[in-house]
Amino acid sequence: MRKITFTLGLVTALILGACNFFAPSSDIQTENLQNDVARTQIAAIRASATVDAERLAITAEYASGSIANAALQSTRIVSTLMAQGTRFIDLPPLPENAIVAALPTALAPPANGTSIIGGIPTSTVPAIGNPLITPGMGGAAARGGATIVPVPGVSATPVLAASPNANAPALSNIQVSARVGADDCAISPSPSFNTGVTELYLVATATNIAPGMTISSRWTRDGVEVAFYEWTPDFAVNGACIWFLAPGAEVDLSTGSWNVQLAIDGAAVGSSGFTING
């Protein structure tokens, strides 16, 4: 019985020893586990890198579009300034080693209170009515690269139009009609008349006309003078209608493009155009 037990134990030990012999060592198992973890980490890093690269590409594309939009907006601003009459000085690119004199920044005034620009007292610098507008000195390839540089101490002052003299003599509401009313104003004025019209009136509202002033009307057809009339009132006219008559018995009212020019003491003050149709 003891011999059988010993034999079974020996067989069992041999079997277990054989299993341990053919199984991988613990170092190899640890290395395989580390490799699996490393492969997982590498896959995660590659996925993250792909996402980051796509984000960078989208950011670069957006930045490129923003730069293009800014350049377009700059070009539009410069085009608007030029359309409004702003002078533009287009300088050629400078040599690589060129020395450029830049406009100095605002300097502290000396003790006597006279400010200095470029080393010259402003009292000796000619006055500048508008800010200077100059392009960038780096040889900009397009007008959109121009830079607006205001001169220190000089501000743009709007130019106001002179107000008209309310007391100046004038002829307004100039019209042509075939009839006038009892108030000497036009009845049914029109820019067009038919052949066969027997007479035409040139009517206007006179303002601040003093006695002795001469009012004249010059009638032309297709650029050729046909009639000329003058009238010198011996009384003041202010706010009333006056008229000149071109009768068919004296004036050839034939088809064409007509114009009547009004003047006060020889100075043109207005006109009215009309046509006579065949």
C-alpha positions in Angstrom: 0.0 0.0 0.0 2.8 2.4 0.8 4.4 1.6 -2.5 1.3 2.5 -4.4 0.9 5.8 -2.6 4.5 6.7 -3.3 4.1 5.8 -6.9 1.0 8.0 -7.2 2.8 10.9 -5.6 5.7 10.5 -7.9 3.5 10.5 -11.0 1.6 13.5 -9.8 4.9 15.4 -9.2 6.1 14.5 -12.7 2.8 15.7 -14.2 3.0 19.0 -12.4 6.6 19.4 -13.3 5.8 18.8 -17.0 3.1 21.5 -16.9 5.4 24.0 -15.4 8.1 23.2 -17.9 5.9 23.8 -20.9 4.1 27.0 -19.5 5.8 30.4 -20.2 7.8 32.0 -17.5 6.4 34.8 -15.3 8.8 37.4 -17.0 7.4 36.6 -20.4 3.8 37.0 -19.2 4.7 40.3 -17.6 6.3 41.5 -20.8 3.3 40.4 -22.9 1.0 42.3 -20.5 3.2 45.5 -20.8 3.1 45.2 -24.6 -0.7 45.0 -24.6 -0.8 48.1 -22.4 1.7 49.9 -24.7 -0.3 49.0 -27.8 -3.5 50.4 -26.2 -1.7 53.6 -25.2 -0.3 54.0 -28.7 -3.7 53.5 -30.3 -5.1 56.2 -27.9 -2.3 58.6 -28.8 -2.8 58.1 -32.5 -6.5 58.8 -32.2 -5.9 61.9 -30.1 -3.2 63.1 -32.6 -5.7 62.7 -35.5 -8.3 64.8 -33.8 -5.7 67.5 -32.9 -4.5 67.6 -36.5 -8.0 68.0 -37.8 -8.6 70.8 -35.3 -5.4 72.5 -36.3 -6.4 72.3 -40.0 -9.8 73.8 -39.3 -8.2 76.6 -37.3 -5.7 77.3 -40.0 -8.4 77.4 -42.6 -10.5 79.8 -40.5 -7.5 82.1 -40.0 -6.7 82.1 -43.7 -10.3 83.1 -44.4 -10.2 85.9 -41.7 -7.0 87.3 -43.3 -8.6 87.3 -46.8 -11.7 89.1 -45.4 -9.6 91.7 -43.6 -7.7 92.4 -46.8 -10.9 92.7 -48.8 -12.4 95.1 -46.1 -9.2 97.2 -46.2 -9.4 97.5 -50.0 -13.1 98.5 -49.8 -12.3 101.2 -47.3 -9.5 102.6 -49.4 -11.7 102.5 -52.5 -14.4 104.4 -50.6 -11.9 107.1 -49.6 -10.7 107.4 -53.2 -14.2 107.7 -54.5 -14.8 110.6 -52.1 -11.9 112.4 -53.6 -9.1 111.5 -51.1 -5.7 111.8 -52.6 -3.7 108.6 -52.9 0.1 108.5 -53.3 1.2 105.1 -54.7 4.9 104.7 -54.0 7.1 102.1 -55.7 8.8 99.5 -53.5 12.0 100.8 -51.9 15.4 99.2 -52.2 16.3 96.7 -49.6 18.9 98.9 -47.9 17.0 102.2 -48.4 16.8 104.6 -45.5 13.3 105.9 -44.8 12.5 109.0 -42.8 9.4 108.2 -40.7 7.1 110.8 -39.3 8.0 111.3 -35.6 5.6 110.7 -32.9 4.2 113.5 -30.8 7.1 115.3 -29.0 6.9 117.2 -25.8 6.8 121.0 -26.6 9.8 123.0 -25.5 9.8 125.6 -22.8 8.5 128.4 -25.1 5.4 126.4 -25.9 6.2 125.9 -29.6 5.7 122.3 -30.7 8.2 120.6 -33.1 7.6 118.3 -36.0 10.7 116.7 -37.6 13.0 119.1 -35.8 11.3 122.2 -37.3 9.1 124.5 -35.2 5.5 124.4 -36.3 5.5 128.2 -36.7 7.6 127.7 -39.8 5.7 124.7 -41.2 3.0 125.6 -43.8 -0.5 124.9 -42.6 -2.1 121.7 -43.8 -5.8 121.8 -44.5 -6.4 118.0 -44.4 -4.7 115.0 -42.9 -2.1 113.4 -45.0 -2.9 109.9 -46.4 0.1 107.9 -47.4 0.6 104.2 -48.3 2.7 101.9 -46.2 6.5 102.1 -46.8 6.9 98.4 -47.1 6.0 98.2 -50.8 2.4 97.0 -50.4 1.3 94.9 -53.3 -2.3 96.3 -53.4 -4.0 99.5 -52.4 -5.7 97.6 -49.6 -2.3 97.6 -47.9 -2.3 101.4 -47.6 -2.2 103.0 -44.2 -4.0 106.2 -43.2 -1.5 108.3 -41.2 -2.9 111.5 -39.6 -0.5 114.3 -38.9 -0.1 115.0 -35.2 -1.9 118.1 -34.1 -3.9 118.5 -37.3 -7.6 117.6 -37.4 -9.9 117.3 -40.4 -12.3 120.3 -40.5 -15.5 119.9 -42.6 -15.9 122.5 -45.2 -19.3 124.2 -44.9 -21.1 125.5 -48.0 -21.8 129.2 -48.0 -25.4 130.0 -47.2 -27.3 131.5 -50.0 -28.2 135.2 -49.6 -31.9 135.3 -48.8 -32.1 138.9 -50.1 -30.5 138.2 -53.5 -32.7 138.7 -56.6 -33.9 135.4 -58.0 -36.2 133.8 -60.5 -37.7 130.4 -59.5 -40.4 128.0 -60.5 -39.6 128.5 -64.2 -42.3 126.9 -66.5 -43.6 127.0 -70.0 -47.3 127.1 -70.8 -49.7 128.1 -73.6 -51.8 130.3 -71.2 -51.4 132.4 -68.1 -54.0 133.5 -65.5 -55.1 136.8 -64.1 -52.3 136.5 -61.6 -49.8 136.2 -64.4 -48.9 132.6 -63.3 -48.9 129.7 -65.7 -52.0 127.6 -66.4 -51.3 123.9 -67.2 -47.5 124.2 -67.7 -46.1 121.4 -69.8 -42.7 120.2 -71.0 -44.2 119.2 -74.4 -46.4 120.9 -77.0 -47.8 119.9 -80.4 -47.1 121.6 -83.7 -49.6 124.3 -84.4 -49.3 126.0 -81.0 -49.9 129.7 -81.6 -48.0 131.2 -78.6 -46.0 130.2 -75.6 -45.3 131.8 -72.3 -42.2 131.5 -70.2 -43.3 132.1 -66.6 -41.3 132.5 -63.4 -41.7 133.7 -59.8 -39.6 136.8 -59.2 -38.1 137.6 -55.8 -36.3 140.7 -54.6 -36.3 142.3 -58.1 -35.6 146.0 -57.6 -36.7 148.8 -60.0 -34.2 149.3 -62.8 -33.0 145.6 -62.9 -33.1 144.1 -66.4 -34.6 140.6 -66.8 -34.0 138.8 -70.1 -35.1 135.6 -71.8 -33.1 133.9 -74.6 -35.1 131.3 -76.6 -33.2 128.6 -78.5 -34.3 125.7 -80.7 -31.8 122.8 -81.2 -29.1 125.1 -79.8 -29.8 128.0 -82.2 -31.1 131.3 -80.9 -34.6 132.1 -82.2 -35.8 135.0 -80.0 -34.5 137.3 -77.3 -36.6 139.6 -75.0 -35.7 142.0 -72.2 -37.8 143.7 -69.6 -36.8 146.4 -67.0 -39.5 147.1 -64.4 -39.9 150.5 -62.8 -41.2 148.9 -59.6 -40.2 146.3 -57.1 -41.3 142.7 -57.7 -41.2 140.2 -54.8 -43.0 136.9 -54.9 -45.1 137.6 -58.0 -45.2 135.8 -61.3 -43.7 137.4 -64.4 -43.8 136.1 -68.0 -42.3 136.5 -71.5 -44.5 135.8 -74.5 -43.3 134.2 -77.7 -46.1 134.7 -80.2 -46.3 132.5 -83.3 -46.5 135.6 -85.5 -43.0 136.6 -84.5 -41.3 133.3 -83.5 -41.2 130.2 -85.6 -42.6 127.7 -83.1 -41.7 124.6 -85.2 -40.7 121.1 -84.0 -37.5 120.7 -82.1 -35.9 120.7 -78.7 -36.3 124.2 -77.1 -34.7 125.9 -74.1 -35.3 129.3 -72.5 -32.5 130.9 -70.5 -33.4 133.6 -67.9 -30.9 136.2 -66.7 -30.9 139.2 -64.3 -28.6 142.0 -65.4 -26.9 139.6 -67.7 -26.2 136.9 -65.1 -27.9 133.6 -65.8 -30.3 132.5 -63.0 -32.2 129.6 -64.5 -33.7 127.9 -67.6 -36.5 125.7 -68.7 -36.5 123.1 -71.5 -39.4 121.8 -73.6 -40.2 120.2 -76.9 -42.5 120.9 -79.8 -43.6 117.6 -81.4 -44.5 117.0 -85.0 
